[in-house]
Amino acid sequence: MSNEFDSALTYTSYLAVDELLALQKPLSTGPEHDEMLFIIIHQTYELWFKQLIHEFLEAQRALESGNTHYALAILGRLRTIMKVCVAQVDILETMTPLQFNAFRGYLSSSSGFQSAQFRKVEALLGRRDSKISSHLPKDVQGQIKEITSRNSIWDSTLAYLSKRGHKIPAEILERNCRQAYAANNQVEDAWLVVYRNHKKYWDLYQLGEELADLEDAFRLWRFRHLTTVERVIGFKRGTGGTGGVSYLRKMLDVVLFPEIWSLRTSL
């Protein structure tokens, strides 16, 4: 790569490759061969979580400004990133329980449950639960609290739908964003108008399907994460103190965009 303002700029310096490659620091004695894979997989997830946050905020800006086509493009990118996150599980599953247990003790109390960025992704997707950040540093708790005081991606979508002339109840549009969203029959009715008249509202119909695709990918990621954890550690408690498999199974029941799914029964 070249830059007319800085002839010394290189691929390595632009991407901080040397610094990046110095961030993998196994703790196990030897070290154990498979710890490097574990570190790189999870560091890569953190990079993708950073990009997801970046894209969710842009998607919300596009929706709230009425930029339909740009919003659809960003939601498509979000879905594709989630598919990459799912695909990375295939690599992690090449690690056997014995290989993981060879260095698991070195992880001490560290856990993916402590990922501040994933908690932010969940908040942007609409999760409103103070417990998701209570174990994190105070400054991170403040950042997540700030996210949950604003619209989720679903809130932004419903505000956009309302501006397009569809009937979204005032109590939904004006609700306290810190409260968890509850499915609403009138919201489902508004989406049913879109789906039953999809030729007239083709862009809104596409929006609904992009959100369904995104949630589909997110559910698949949760499921693959669950099965990998069960496959590698069984029903042991997570290193971060969670119930491990039992906690992850409970999260499978979380629905992000409820009316996008429930309307299908009425079509």
Buried (B, 14 or more C-beta within 10 A) or exposed (E): EEEEEEEEEEEEEEEEEEEEEEEEEBBBEEBBEBBBBBBBBBEBBBEBBEBBBEBBBBBBBBBBEEBBEBBBBBBBBBBEBBBBBBEBBEEBEEBEEEBBEBBBEBBEEEBBBBBBBBBBBBBBBBBBEEEBBEBBEEEBBEBBEEBBEBBBBBBBBBBBBBBBEBEBBEEBBEBEBEEEBEEBEEBBBBBBBBBEEBEEBEEBBBBBBBBBBBBBBBBBBBBBBBBBBBBBBEEBBBBBEBEBBEBBBEBEEBBBBBBBBBBEEEE
